Amino acid sequence: MKEKILVTGGTGYIGSHTVVELQNNGYEVIIIDNLSNSSADVVDNIEKVSGIRPAFEKLDCLDYEGLDAVFTKYKGIKAIIHFAASKAVGESVQKPLLYYRNNLVSLINLLELMPKHEIGGIVFSSSCTVYGQPDELPVTENAPIKTAESPYGNTKQINEEIIHDTVASGSPIAAILLRYFNPIGAHPSTLLGELPNGVPQNLIPYLTQTAIGIREKLSVFGDDYDTPDGSCIRDFINVVDLAKAHVVAINRILNKKQKEKVEVFNIGTGCGLSVLELINAFEKATGVKLNYQIVARRSGDIEKVWANPEFANNELGWKAETSIEETLRSAWNWQLKLRERGIQ
Ligand code: UD1
């Protein structure tokens, strides 16, 4: 019998790619999502990609009774991957309580209900944002956690602590915290990808929307950082590679291969690329010329951060595989597909 995995936020950007990879690896997936930043069509597209329709329940993770009912309905769930969260850094500064409520209470609800339903494992979506500006690069999992730059970042830090404290208290839960660097790109089928609401805040959707003519110009936020070309440096990780890391984490939990009850992994490529290098790589990979201008720094941006992924490479046996060119082509093909579908 297939083992059941519950994926919260499973119709979202990273969630949808992960559902497909779980299905490809023989898991039965139940998605819950409140559709606040995604749509139910994604379930159809997941089915087109994997050939299997996942169970879907429209539900907010703040709804404790609703979660309880879903866990009862799909008896025998083995583990949860918890993606569902609010994730816009700027919005979190404007609406901190919304972010604290959504992101903290959702996780608390899951952790409270897991023992009752004998769900023994959780994989949590964390972020390299917990490191702030690291003192040493590439950054390892042992780097100190820095004061968060935004309520969003703070919710990631607090949620990591909530998991540590819950497990330390004796709760029968095994956890893996995946600290993502900058996920980009789309599924090669062009059936799944990132669908930002309104004006994109993140680099790649803004870039591809500019390339296709929805936006006039991409603004590069700052060229006076202490980096070789003056623009910020990030570790851009392909979303399918990232999705695969979740499958490996789930296998590890279910096969009881963990060395500690809470494990933390950096999920990145190990390569830092500057914003200007990324633009250059996009132009080369797609042959599309990008209209961009240098503007002032964006407040709250980290100057440079990239992963040391060796711990994940060695312990999980996972490695980012897709080249940046292929990843950028997938982001571009997704943007072209959205136009074809009349969405953006
Ligand atoms: C941030 C968060 C990350 C979160 C992600 C998703 C931090 C340190 N990181 O990543 O945890 O998961 O948002 O919301 O808080 N840029 C431009 N022009 C643009 C957009 C971006 O130049 O129009 C630059 C930024 O200045 C930055 C880089 O591109 O240097 C990447 O920005 P972005 O895609 O927004 O991601 P982060 O800020 O790195």
Residues whose N, C-alpha, C, O or C-beta is under 5 A from the ligand:
A	BS01	UD1	K87 A88 V89 S127 T129 Q201 N202 L203 I204 Y206 S219 V220 F221 C232 V275 R298 D301 I302
